[in-house]
Amino acid sequence: MAEDGDDTLYPIAILIEELKNEDVQTRLNAIRRLSTIALALGEQRTRDELIPFLVESIDDEDEVLLAVAEELGNFVPFVGGPTHAHCLLPPLETLSTVEETVVRDKAAESLNKIAEALYPESVLEYHFPLIRRLATGEWFTSRVSACALFPTCYTRVPSVSKAELRKLFDQLCKDDTPMVRRAASTQLGKFAAKLEKEYINKEILPTFHQLASDEQDSVRLLAVENCASIGKLLNKDDVVTYILPVIRNFAQDKSWRVRFMVAEQLIELCEAVGTDITKTDLVSAYTRILKDTEAEVRTVAASKIAAFCLRIPSDIVLTQMLQYISDLASDNSQHVRASLASVIMGVAPVLGSDKTIEKLVPLFLLLLKDEQAEVRLNIISKLDAANLDLGQLSSSLLPAIMELADDKQWRVRLAIIEHIPLLAQQLGVDYFDDKLLNLCMSWLGDTVFSIRDAATNTIKRLTEVFGVEWARQHIIPKVLKYQDNSNYLYRMTVFFAFTVLAPVVGQDVVVQDFLPVIIKLAKQDTVPNIRFNAAKCFQGIIPMLDTSFVQKEVKPCLVQLLDDQDRDVKYYAQQALQSCG
């Protein structure tokens, strides 16, 4: 019997030993095994021995404490379920008071998970007093942690306790320490969502206004988010009376961080106040931010232009927004211009085709010719977002696109390549052959592999648009010319093109145009890379060929490659032979 008793002590003895180890990783691994140890101990001993031991052991490296806080949040099943889950609260309460922010945040998260599992009577008996202790703690860290616990607890306690929670939360919002007010402001919207409607106007709104006028900009900027979350809980008249004036003030706040947050939260604010207030009042607040003195504010404000314009009538966009958009297109900050370039195409559907050509296309062209590659790349990569007939814009856009096709930044060239099929579809075959075909084929000889690779995919998509006969007449002859190029990298492009084109053009083209070239390069080329890529190309097209043709033409060539001196050639030839059957 004594021996059995010693065996039951083994798991916790090992834990104690590992938690005293000098190596942090060893202690961390021990914490990660807490659930396994708890299973070995059983629910009763986990409550009586393991949890008290953890309470006594909380004095360690922050990453170990973080692991403890996380593990305990998932410990309810190991201590006997909701009936006994309250025993997990003491160690987490201690962790909620440490200096390291991430540990406190994780402890609060775990406390909320446990509170959701507790029975209502246990919440009142154990969790509610814990919040009271933390909220009235002498050290600010406990009060910061307490703020995150109110929303979860509020709906699970009786009216008398609810009143005390509201009072405690109001005290935290007025705390002398800015960090506590920040934490309270962060949770204000979530807490308000749990309150009965009568208390929102009566208690939450005064608290909100107080935080919105706080002397610390770190507190005020969090109140911006509350404008959106609390605004959704109010009727339209109350939004106009209590929320809108605050938004206006924030839009011209002395701190750029607060104005930045207004720009960041702009769409959420629009949703909170509704369409009517957006077009009558938020337009002026937004335009003020678009001409902010700080580039950081203008950058984030510019990123919201398309989403904001979708929420207001087109006539307001034309009369009140376009001038500011135009100013941003020539802003002295490249980050502002890049931000605008990434979204400006989204304004086109709001204005319609005619107004876009008249008002926006000049801005598109300005951004397409920007000195910064990021700006050019952003405008090109969103070309399809304009949802316009590009044929109408060919005379204005194509010269800029042709110029960008030779851009020194390969990522800009890549963006152009990826949009060529879209242009081709809208411009038509005759216009494309005349203006863009030679440009597309020149990319097969680009010095950057990613460009050559993208070009092969582009000619496949063009073949799908214009047909196989067009490809045989215009694409394949130009591809075949690369087989005699002195640079083996360009000769390899032939194989890449054949591989992607084969499924589109069909067996006849593969047999007549592709196979003779592949066989020739496989047998005669002096560069091993060419020969093993020929074998790989064979492997890709074999499934499209008749078995008799494979046995007659392809297999003998691959058998010959098996005797090649290069082992890579032999390997890929063997792989291709397995596909021959």
Buried (B, 14 or more C-beta within 10 A) or exposed (E): EEEEEEEEEEBBEBBEEBBEEEEEEEBBEBBEBBBEBBEBBBBEBBBEBBBEBBBEBBEBEBBBBBBBBBBBBBBBBBBBEBEBBBBBBBBBBBBBBBEBEEBBBBBBBBBBBBBBBBBEEBBBEBBBEBBBBBBEBEEBBBBBBBBBBBBBBBEBBEEEBBEBBBEBBBBBBEBEBBBBBBBBBBBBBBBBBBBEEEBBBEBBBEBBBBBBEBEBBBBBBBBBBBBBBBBBBBEEEBBBEBBBEBBBBBBEBEBBBBBBBBBBBBBBBBBBBBEEBBBBBBBEBBBBBBBBEBBBBBBBBBBBBBBBBBBBEBEBBBEBBBEBBBBBBEBEBBBBBBBBBBBBBBBBBBBEBEBBBEBBBEBBBBBBBBEBBBBBBBBBBBBEBBEBEBEBBBEEBBBBBEEBBEBEBBBBBBBBBBBBBBBBBBBEBEBBBEBBBEBBBBBBBBEEEEBBBBBBBBBBBBBEBBBBEBBBEBBBEBBBEBBEBEEBBBBBBBBBBBBBBBEBBEEEBBBEBBBEBBBEBBEEBEBBBBBBBBBBBBBBBBEBBEEEBBEEBBBEBBEBBEEBEBEBBBBBBEBBBEBBE
